Amino acid sequence: MAKKLSDDAITSGLTALSGWSRDGETIARQFEFSDFVAALGFITQVGVLAERANHHPELTNVYNRVRVALSTHDAGGITQKDFDLAREISERA
């Protein structure tokens, strides 16, 4: 099981992830695309990454905007798994 990170480790990790911020016990980012189809395509890419990592984010879509929130539920908060997947997601945006 992944280990929950300390507040200092989370703050440090967020400095390396442009656009991501802490939202309670998650790290989150909103992405904006040209239209709904592009946003939906991004969601599909995130789904493939998440399935491969066996780590599934909370995804919210409103027209051309997608919000991604990551937390490791079995650890009760934010872990390195969240940062790893956030990095991969950011590379696809």
DOVEXZA-662101 format. One line per field, with one value per atom (N, C-alpha, C): residue number from 1; residue in one letter; chain; atom name; x negated, y, z negated. Coordinates in nm, 4 decimals, decimal comma. Example, Ala and Ser with C-alpha at 12.3 -4.5 7.8 and 13.67 -1.06 7.14 Angstrom:
2
bavo c(1  1  1  2  2  2)
guvo c(a  a  a  s  s  s)
vexdren c(A  A  A  A  A  A)
kolpa c(N  CA  C  N  CA  C)
px c(-1,3190  -1,2300  -1,3200  -1,2850  -1,3670  -1,2900)
py c(-0,5690  -0,4500  -0,3300  -0,2250  -0,1060  0,0030)
pz c(-0,7800  -0,7800  -0,7800  -0,7080  -0,7140  -0,7870)
END
This chain:
93
bavo c(1  1  1  2  2  2  3  3  3  4  4  4  5  5  5  6  6  6  7  7  7  8  8  8  9  9  9  10  10  10  11  11  11  12  12  12  13  13  13  14  14  14  15  15  15  16  16  16  17  17  17  18  18  18  19  19  19  20  20  20  21  21  21  22  22  22  23  23  23  24  24  24  25  25  25  26  26  26  27  27  27  28  28  28  29  29  29  30  30  30  31  31  31  32  32  32  33  33  33  34  34  34  35  35  35  36  36  36  37  37  37  38  38  38  39  39  39  40  40  40  41  41  41  42  42  42  43  43  43  44  44  44  45  45  45  46  46  46  47  47  47  48  48  48  49  49  49  50  50  50  51  51  51  52  52  52  53  53  53  54  54  54  55  55  55  56  56  56  57  57  57  58  58  58  59  59  59  60  60  60  61  61  61  62  62  62  63  63  63  64  64  64  65  65  65  66  66  66  67  67  67  68  68  68  69  69  69  70  70  70  71  71  71  72  72  72  73  73  73  74  74  74  75  75  75  76  76  76  77  77  77  78  78  78  79  79  79  80  80  80  81  81  81  82  82  82  83  83  83  84  84  84  85  85  85  86  86  86  87  87  87  88  88  88  89  89  89  90  90  90  91  91  91  92  92  92  93  93  93)
guvo c(m  m  m  a  a  a  k  k  k  k  k  k  l  l  l  s  s  s  d  d  d  d  d  d  a  a  a  i  i  i  t  t  t  s  s  s  g  g  g  l  l  l  t  t  t  a  a  a  l  l  l  s  s  s  g  g  g  w  w  w  s  s  s  r  r  r  d  d  d  g  g  g  e  e  e  t  t  t  i  i  i  a  a  a  r  r  r  q  q  q  f  f  f  e  e  e  f  f  f  s  s  s  d  d  d  f  f  f  v  v  v  a  a  a  a  a  a  l  l  l  g  g  g  f  f  f  i  i  i  t  t  t  q  q  q  v  v  v  g  g  g  v  v  v  l  l  l  a  a  a  e  e  e  r  r  r  a  a  a  n  n  n  h  h  h  h  h  h  p  p  p  e  e  e  l  l  l  t  t  t  n  n  n  v  v  v  y  y  y  n  n  n  r  r  r  v  v  v  r  r  r  v  v  v  a  a  a  l  l  l  s  s  s  t  t  t  h  h  h  d  d  d  a  a  a  g  g  g  g  g  g  i  i  i  t  t  t  q  q  q  k  k  k  d  d  d  f  f  f  d  d  d  l  l  l  a  a  a  r  r  r  e  e  e  i  i  i  s  s  s  e  e  e  r  r  r  a  a  a)
vexdren c(A  A  A  A  A  A  A  A  A  A  A  A  A  A  A  A  A  A  A  A  A  A  A  A  A  A  A  A  A  A  A  A  A  A  A  A  A  A  A  A  A  A  A  A  A  A  A  A  A  A  A  A  A  A  A  A  A  A  A  A  A  A  A  A  A  A  A  A  A  A  A  A  A  A  A  A  A  A  A  A  A  A  A  A  A  A  A  A  A  A  A  A  A  A  A  A  A  A  A  A  A  A  A  A  A  A  A  A  A  A  A  A  A  A  A  A  A  A  A  A  A  A  A  A  A  A  A  A  A  A  A  A  A  A  A  A  A  A  A  A  A  A  A  A  A  A  A  A  A  A  A  A  A  A  A  A  A  A  A  A  A  A  A  A  A  A  A  A  A  A  A  A  A  A  A  A  A  A  A  A  A  A  A  A  A  A  A  A  A  A  A  A  A  A  A  A  A  A  A  A  A  A  A  A  A  A  A  A  A  A  A  A  A  A  A  A  A  A  A  A  A  A  A  A  A  A  A  A  A  A  A  A  A  A  A  A  A  A  A  A  A  A  A  A  A  A  A  A  A  A  A  A  A  A  A  A  A  A  A  A  A  A  A  A  A  A  A  A  A  A  A  A  A  A  A  A  A  A  A)
kolpa c(N  CA  C  N  CA  C  N  CA  C  N  CA  C  N  CA  C  N  CA  C  N  CA  C  N  CA  C  N  CA  C  N  CA  C  N  CA  C  N  CA  C  N  CA  C  N  CA  C  N  CA  C  N  CA  C  N  CA  C  N  CA  C  N  CA  C  N  CA  C  N  CA  C  N  CA  C  N  CA  C  N  CA  C  N  CA  C  N  CA  C  N  CA  C  N  CA  C  N  CA  C  N  CA  C  N  CA  C  N  CA  C  N  CA  C  N  CA  C  N  CA  C  N  CA  C  N  CA  C  N  CA  C  N  CA  C  N  CA  C  N  CA  C  N  CA  C  N  CA  C  N  CA  C  N  CA  C  N  CA  C  N  CA  C  N  CA  C  N  CA  C  N  CA  C  N  CA  C  N  CA  C  N  CA  C  N  CA  C  N  CA  C  N  CA  C  N  CA  C  N  CA  C  N  CA  C  N  CA  C  N  CA  C  N  CA  C  N  CA  C  N  CA  C  N  CA  C  N  CA  C  N  CA  C  N  CA  C  N  CA  C  N  CA  C  N  CA  C  N  CA  C  N  CA  C  N  CA  C  N  CA  C  N  CA  C  N  CA  C  N  CA  C  N  CA  C  N  CA  C  N  CA  C  N  CA  C  N  CA  C  N  CA  C  N  CA  C  N  CA  C  N  CA  C  N  CA  C  N  CA  C  N  CA  C  N  CA  C  N  CA  C  N  CA  C)
px c(-0,0841  0,0000  -0,0891  -0,0473  -0,1206  -0,1080  -0,2123  -0,2160  -0,1732  -0,0840  -0,0382  -0,1569  -0,1668  -0,2767  -0,2507  -0,3590  -0,3481  -0,3080  -0,2618  -0,2260  -0,3453  -0,4630  -0,5835  -0,6158  -0,6027  -0,6298  -0,5288  -0,4042  -0,3009  -0,3305  -0,3635  -0,3972  -0,5165  -0,6160  -0,7348  -0,6998  -0,6204  -0,5807  -0,5005  -0,4182  -0,3360  -0,4184  -0,5329  -0,6165  -0,6689  -0,6761  -0,7250  -0,6127  -0,4872  -0,3728  -0,2970  -0,3219  -0,2572  -0,1054  -0,0331  0,1127  0,1849  0,1164  0,1784  0,1766  0,2786  0,2841  0,3494  0,3322  0,3934  0,5359  0,6244  0,7648  0,8042  0,7809  0,8066  0,7114  0,7653  0,6841  0,6667  0,6724  0,6465  0,5503  0,4897  0,4247  0,5115  0,5307  0,6265  0,5765  0,6296  0,5990  0,7144  0,7400  0,8392  0,7672  0,8111  0,7566  0,8653  0,8267  0,9228  0,8817  0,9804  0,9569  1,0396  1,0191  1,0881  1,2383  1,2787  1,4205  1,4458  1,5710  1,6116  1,5426  1,5297  1,4683  1,3230  1,2492  1,1102  1,1022  1,1938  1,1967  1,2266  1,3206  1,3559  1,2401  1,1679  1,0501  0,9446  0,9256  0,8314  0,8754  1,0043  1,0563  1,0253  1,0400  1,0087  0,8614  0,7740  0,6303  0,6002  0,6636  0,6446  0,6932  0,8040  0,8562  0,7584  0,6925  0,5928  0,4750  0,4250  0,3153  0,3554  0,4749  0,5229  0,5373  0,5910  0,6081  0,4731  0,3796  0,2455  0,1793  0,2022  0,1436  0,2281  0,3475  0,4427  0,4646  0,4840  0,5024  0,5977  0,7185  0,8262  0,8660  0,8545  0,8851  1,0346  1,0685  1,2027  1,1976  1,2841  1,2870  1,4208  1,4162  1,5368  1,5218  1,6261  1,6217  1,7410  1,7134  1,8164  1,7707  1,8375  1,8074  1,6594  1,5800  1,4397  1,3427  1,3947  1,3103  1,3158  1,1994  1,1897  1,1146  1,1739  1,1069  1,0658  0,9397  0,8854  0,8450  0,8915  0,8532  0,7979  0,6844  0,6162  0,5985  0,6275  0,6061  0,5958  0,5172  0,5045  0,5953  0,7119  0,8154  0,7738  0,7045  0,6667  0,5581  0,4889  0,3893  0,4498  0,5690  0,6354  0,5849  0,5267  0,4792  0,3887  0,2994  0,2128  0,0847  0,0499  -0,0704  -0,1529  -0,2665  -0,3518  -0,2794  -0,1894  -0,1120  -0,0348  0,0164  0,0914  0,0013  -0,1170  -0,2113  -0,2592  -0,2823  -0,3267  -0,2213  -0,0952  0,0106  0,0365  0,0288  0,0462  -0,0569  -0,1777  -0,2854  -0,2521  -0,2083  -0,1729  -0,0549  0,0439  0,1615  0,1213  0,0374  -0,0066  -0,0806  -0,1549  -0,2275  -0,1334  -0,0112  0,0850  0,1705  0,1721  0,2627  0,2147)
py c(-0,1176  0,0000  0,1247  0,2253  0,3516  0,4268  0,5019  0,5765  0,7216  0,7707  0,9092  1,0030  1,1063  1,2009  1,3075  1,3620  1,4714  1,5995  1,6987  1,8272  1,8900  1,8795  1,9362  1,8663  1,7347  1,6591  1,6945  1,7161  1,7535  1,8918  1,9862  2,1214  2,1193  2,0428  2,0302  1,9672  1,8632  1,7961  1,8857  1,9714  2,0605  2,1677  2,2027  2,3032  2,2528  2,1230  2,0634  2,0346  2,0607  2,0314  2,1601  2,2171  2,3408  2,3232  2,4141  2,4145  2,3295  2,2432  2,1558  2,2260  2,2009  2,2573  2,1573  2,1823  2,0959  2,1413  2,0450  2,0703  1,9677  2,0004  1,9051  1,7883  1,6703  1,5487  1,5013  1,5968  1,5652  1,6684  1,6329  1,7326  1,7424  1,8644  1,8845  1,9875  1,9751  2,0716  2,0752  2,1930  2,2073  2,2300  2,1587  2,1710  2,2292  2,3127  2,3714  2,3392  2,3023  2,2600  2,3443  2,3237  2,4041  2,3785  2,2549  2,2215  2,0918  2,0501  1,9308  1,8049  1,7913  1,6716  1,6586  1,7689  1,7661  1,7307  1,7852  1,7539  1,6058  1,5527  1,4119  1,3219  1,3613  1,2852  1,2814  1,3938  1,3998  1,3056  1,3043  1,2156  1,0695  1,0350  0,8990  0,8669  0,9621  0,9413  0,9236  1,0048  0,9928  0,8564  0,8101  0,6792  0,5669  0,5732  0,4712  0,4765  0,5974  0,6118  0,5594  0,5944  0,5543  0,4026  0,3437  0,1978  0,1273  0,1770  0,1192  0,1285  0,2403  0,2603  0,1984  0,1479  0,0973  0,2027  0,3269  0,4407  0,5372  0,5488  0,6123  0,7471  0,8542  0,9889  1,0180  1,1276  1,1837  1,2798  1,2592  1,3415  1,4125  1,5427  1,6215  1,6958  1,6908  1,7554  1,8480  1,9732  2,0687  2,1329  2,0986  2,1414  2,1245  2,2310  2,2193  2,2157  2,2018  2,1999  2,0632  2,0166  1,8899  1,9161  1,8761  1,8857  1,7454  1,7328  1,6051  1,6209  1,5302  1,5292  1,3912  1,3900  1,2645  1,2509  1,1318  1,0964  0,9445  0,8968  0,7521  0,7122  0,6635  0,6394  0,5389  0,4319  0,3318  0,3817  0,4915  0,5520  0,6682  0,7089  0,8177  0,9563  0,9706  1,1021  1,0958  1,1910  1,2097  1,1287  1,0527  0,9701  0,9983  0,9338  0,9479  0,8998  0,8039  0,7562  0,8704  0,9620  1,0751  1,1673  1,1942  1,2805  1,2149  1,0857  1,0148  1,0232  0,9988  1,0040  1,1480  1,2433  1,3844  1,4264  1,3832  1,4160  1,3591  1,2357  1,1734  1,2434  1,2795  1,3493  1,4840  1,5577  1,6888  1,6789  1,5722  1,5520  1,5315  1,4853  1,4583  1,5805  1,6794  1,7942  1,8861)
pz c(0,0000  0,0000  0,0000  0,0754  0,0821  -0,0504  -0,0832  -0,2085  -0,1852  -0,2692  -0,2633  -0,2854  -0,2021  -0,2110  -0,3174  -0,3701  -0,4666  -0,3931  -0,4687  -0,4091  -0,3376  -0,3971  -0,3347  -0,2031  -0,2008  -0,0786  0,0312  -0,0072  0,0905  0,1466  0,0599  0,1042  0,1985  0,1651  0,2487  0,3832  0,3805  0,5043  0,5961  0,5401  0,6217  0,6922  0,6372  0,7031  0,8373  0,8538  0,9778  1,0776  1,0393  1,1260  1,1579  1,2706  1,3106  1,3209  1,2565  1,2666  1,1648  1,0946  0,9952  0,8592  0,7792  0,6451  0,5513  0,4243  0,3234  0,2991  0,2902  0,2582  0,1530  0,0274  -0,0799  -0,0718  -0,0592  -0,0515  0,0924  0,1867  0,3275  0,3848  0,4982  0,5822  0,7064  0,7559  0,8636  0,9635  1,0838  1,1891  1,2871  1,3402  1,4461  1,5780  1,6807  1,8146  1,9042  1,9983  2,0911  2,2345  2,3149  2,4517  2,5484  2,6765  2,7767  2,7811  2,7508  2,7552  2,6770  2,6765  2,6018  2,6531  2,7838  2,8417  2,7967  2,7965  2,7513  2,6024  2,5235  2,3800  2,3585  2,4342  2,4227  2,4645  2,5672  2,6093  2,4997  2,4313  2,3196  2,2073  2,1769  2,0732  2,1085  2,2341  2,2782  2,2568  2,2898  2,2673  2,1186  2,0355  1,8902  1,8421  1,8979  1,8607  1,8892  2,0016  2,0372  1,9399  1,9112  1,8148  1,6773  1,6346  1,5021  1,4926  1,5949  1,5931  1,5902  1,6688  1,6715  1,5333  1,4629  1,3302  1,2189  1,2537  1,1547  1,0447  1,0913  1,0014  1,0705  1,0194  1,0939  1,0346  1,1154  1,0681  1,0697  1,0050  1,0169  1,1352  1,2321  1,3531  1,3629  1,3910  1,4116  1,5431  1,6262  1,7576  1,7730  1,8080  1,8459  1,9764  2,0828  2,2183  2,2522  2,2493  2,2911  2,1738  2,0534  1,9336  1,8651  1,8242  1,7520  1,6224  1,5112  1,3814  1,3407  1,3016  1,2572  1,1114  1,0268  0,8855  0,8525  0,7843  0,7512  0,6006  0,5513  0,4120  0,4050  0,3114  0,2939  0,1777  0,2119  0,1112  0,0047  0,0452  -0,0553  -0,1505  -0,1133  -0,2027  -0,2811  -0,2443  -0,3149  -0,2787  -0,1604  -0,1203  0,0007  0,0080  0,1241  0,1075  0,2121  0,2108  0,3363  0,3443  0,4625  0,5872  0,5742  0,6895  0,7549  0,6724  0,7252  0,8061  0,7547  0,8264  0,9552  0,9520  1,0723  1,1825  1,1451  1,2447  1,2897  1,1993  1,2367  1,3404  1,3231  1,4178  1,5564  1,5603  1,6885  1,7550  1,6734  1,7256  1,7843  1,7129  1,7615  1,8939  1,9131  2,0387  2,1566  2,1316  2,2387  2,2734  2,1862  2,2058  2,3166)
END
